[in-house]
Amino acid sequence: MVRRVVIFSGRVQGVFFRATAKRCAGGHPVTGWVRNESDGSVRMEVQGDAPAVEGALADLRRAKASNIEREDVSDVPLVEDEGVFEIRR
């Protein structure tokens, strides 16, 4: 199990980025969340087996490639008892 934090920068707010992230995550056995940040970026935390996490991120990257200018990725500790992937506001 891994938990990745990805900060997406570019034209990532106001373009259904969070809804697309939720849809992409829904296609994989992952949990976590996605939210808009005040600096115009989008923060996503996604947790699951490494192939599932990478699959969800790959699907999002394909779907929103024209909007993403930069990604900052890091691993963080797992969150216990998280059951879904959600959009946070």
Residue pairs with C-beta under 8 A, 6 or more apart in sequence:
1 47
1 48
1 49
1 78
2 47
2 48
2 49
2 50
2 53
2 75
2 78
3 32
3 45
3 46
3 47
3 53
3 75
3 76
3 77
3 78
3 79
4 45
4 46
4 47
4 53
4 57
4 73
4 74
4 75
4 76
5 43
5 44
5 45
5 73
5 74
5 75
5 76
6 43
6 44
6 45
6 46
6 57
6 71
6 72
6 73
7 37
7 41
7 42
7 43
7 44
7 71
7 72
8 17
8 41
8 42
8 43
8 44
8 64
8 68
8 70
8 71
9 40
9 41
9 68
9 69
9 70
9 71
9 72
10 67
10 68
10 69
10 70
11 67
11 69
12 40
12 41
12 42
12 64
12 67
12 68
13 36
13 40
13 42
15 64
15 67
17 34
17 42
17 64
17 67
18 34
18 35
18 36
18 42
18 87
19 87
20 60
20 63
20 64
21 34
21 42
21 44
21 60
21 87
22 34
22 85
22 86
22 87
24 56
24 57
24 59
24 60
24 63
25 32
25 34
25 46
25 56
25 60
25 85
26 85
27 55
27 56
27 59
28 48
28 52
28 53
28 55
28 56
28 59
29 48
29 49
29 52
30 46
30 47
30 48
30 52
30 53
30 56
30 85
31 46
31 47
31 48
31 79
31 82
31 83
31 84
31 85
32 44
32 45
32 46
32 47
32 79
32 82
32 85
32 86
33 44
33 45
33 85
33 86
33 87
33 88
34 42
34 43
34 44
34 45
34 85
34 86
34 87
34 88
35 42
35 43
35 87
35 88
35 89
36 42
36 89
37 43
44 60
45 76
45 79
46 53
46 56
46 57
46 85
47 53
47 78
47 79
47 82
48 56
61 68
